[in-house]
Amino acid sequence: MTGLPWDASYQDGPAPWDVGGPQQAIVRLAAQGGFAGSVLDAGCGSGENALYIAALGFSVLGVDVAETALATARSKAVARRIDVEFVAADALRLDCLGRKFDTVLDCGLFHTFDGEERRAYLESLATVTEHGGTLYVLCFSDEGPDTGPHPVSREELTSALDSSNGWKVVTIEPDRLDTRYHDDGAPAWLATVERA
């Protein structure tokens, strides 16, 4: 919650999940018209997904607890001349942002939480997602060889995203999550979820 362990991941070179560009799943979603209105990238890290989406013309806010990652993201935005905002925020207290978003992206954050934290996290996301808005969750899957750390089963993902905390699952599809340790990405789930 302090962000210190996450910040340490960025201090000696790129973090394992920092692949130097947007996730392929995010590029595909964008090509399919998956983003609309204002966009929140929760757990944005060094900003590659947020920068990619903002470069397409969307208003994007990236949030993370790792100050080193945010500083890197801001430097990239300046160097690339992309208008995007990066701020420090606790994913379990997103209501503190005082804003709502039409599209919310979680790329590699959901699977880092345990069961109780997942519920609190999804409730936090609900406070900043417009009714009828879309949440995308790209997380490590427990299916297939060479899974990433903290893999999630389809059942765990489905049960966390239930209607009692304001969500309606549209689809959960197998995908890949790019890392610096997997040649073609680790097994992942891509969930498309609607804010009820």
C-alpha positions, 0 to 999 in steps of 0.5 A: 500500500505504501508503494515502496516494494513496487517502486523498488521494482523500477529502480534497477532498470526496467521491471519484469512487466515493463516491455518498452511498449504497449501490451499487444492486447491493448493495441488490439483493443484500440484497433477494435474501437475498444476505448471511448471517452476519458480513460483511466490506466490503473497501475500504469507503471512506466506509462506505455499503455497510457501513452499509446492510448493518449497518442490516439487522441483520448484523454488519459490519466495513469495512476500508480503508487510507484513514484519512480515509474511515474517519473519515467512515464512523465519523461516519456510523455514529454519526450514523445510530446504526448498529452497525458497525465500521470499521478500517484494514487492508491488503487484501493482508494481511487475515489480520492481522484474525484473523477469518473472515467468512461473506460478503465484499464487494468493491465497486470494489477488485478492479479497482484491482490489477494481475495479480500484486496480484490474486492476492495480494489473492484469497489474502488474501480467502481467509484471512478467508472461511469455507469455503462462504462467499460473496464478491461482487466488483463491478468495472468491466467492459471491455464497453460504452461509457463504461467506468470506469478500470481495466476488467476483462474477464470472462476476467481476472476468471474466471482470477483467481478460479480454484480454485487460490486457493480460489475457485469462481465461481458467476456473473458477470453484467453490472451497473452500478457507480455513480460521481459521473461516470456518470448510470446507473453505469459498466459492471461485472461482479458476480461471485458466488464461493464459498470452496471 
